[in-house]
């Protein structure tokens, strides 16, 4: 029998399962027999009532559940990579915008062309001290820096 449950999949086949943990405790849950996704534990009384009403049950398939968890990890990793690439593309577009160019000019002018990191070399770049307000940053969140200080700020010093 198939029941609507809170599983992480949309497969049509789920079964009542008994999951036994290392410490001997047992929990009842719904598990998808195709992908291994499972619901949160359900009350033992509820599971017993279902069994008395004719519901079939199986032992929880841990191997199948691990395959499902691994597929979620791959999906989450892929989504994080895609999200990072989108942020990088947005940032690259922002650096070409008239708004950024105006802020950059103001910060370099404020520093009078001198690196605010070392106060000795010419400032050639503008560095964000935080990206929390990127695109809507205040000028004090930006500093004029030389190439060497920018590399140091980004951890790229050899």
N, C-alpha and C positions, 0 to 999 in steps of 0.2 A: 504494500500500500504506500502511496506517495503522499507526503504531507508538505505543506508550505512551511518552511523553517527558515531561520536566519543563518543561511550558509553563505560562504563567500563565492559561490559559483551559481550558475544558472542551469545546471544539468537537471534533467527531469527525474533522475532515479536516486532516491535516498532510502536508507534503511536505518532502523533502530539498532544501536550498537551498545555493547557493554565494554567499557574501557577499564582495564585493570592496571593500576599504577604499581611501581616498584615496591611501594610501602604496603601494598595489598588492598588499598582502598579502591572501590569500584564506582564508576560514574556512568550514567547513561547519557547518550548523545545521539543525534542524527548524523549520519555520515553518508556522503555521496559515494555510491559504489563505482562511479566512473572516474572521478578526479581525486577523491580523498578528502575534500573539504568537509568540515564538521561544524555543528552548532555548539553553543555553550551547553554545559551539563543541564540535564533536566532532572526534576525530582524523581527519586526512586519510586515513590508511590504512583506518580504519573506513568512511569515506564511499566510498572507492574500492572496497572489498570489497562494499558494498551495491550500488554501480552495476554491478559485474561480475556480481552475482547478479540483475540485472534491475531494480533500483530506479530509477525515473525521478527526475530532479531538475530544478530550475528555478533561475533567478537569484533571489537574495533580493529581496523587494519592500519597499524602504525606505519608500515612501509608506504602504503598508499597516501597516508596523511603527510608523510615526509616529502613525497614527490610533489604534493600540492604546495607545501610550504616553500620548497625549492623553486617552484614555478612563480610563486608570489615574490620571492627574493629577486629572481631575474627580472620580473616585470617592474618591481620597484626601482631596481638599479637602472633599467632602461628609461623609466620615467624621470629619474633624477638626472641622467645624462641629457635627456631631451630638454628638461627644464633649464639646466645650466647653459646649454647651447642657445636657448631662446634668450636668457638673460644677457649672455655675451653679445648676441646679435643686437639686442635692444641698446646695450651700452655702446656698441660701435656706432650705431645710428645716432645716439645722443651726442657722442663726441664730434659728429659732423654737423650738429645743429647750430643755428645762429645763437641760441641761448647759451650753449656751452662756450662757444667762441667768445662771446661777450664776457662771461664770467672768467674765462682763462686770461683774457686781456687785462681785466681789472686786478686779478691776483698777481700777475707778472708786474703790473704797474705798481701795486702796493709794495712789492718786494724790491722795487727799484732795480730789477734785473739781477739781484743777488740771491743765491740759494738760501732758503730759510732753514735748511738742514745743517749746512756746514758754515754758512756765512762767509765763504771764501771763493767759491766758484760761481760762474754765471748760471742763473736759473734758466733752464730751457724747457721745462715741463711743469705741469700743474698736477699735483697729486692729491687724491681724496684721502683725508685722514679717517673717514668712515664712508661706507657705502649705504648706510641706513637711510639717508635722504637723497640718494642719487637721483638726479633729475630735478630735484627741488631743494638742493643743498644751499646752505648759507655760506657766505664767502669765508667765514672763519673755519669751515670744514675743509678748506682747500689750501694747499701750501705750494709755493713756487720752489722747485728743486732742480738741482743739477742731475745729470744722468746717474752719477755714482750714488747720490743720496736716494734717488728713486729706486735703484736696484737694491740698496740696503733696506729700504722700507718694505720692499716686496720679498725680502729674503733671498735675493739672487746674487749676493756678494760672494765672491770666490775666496 
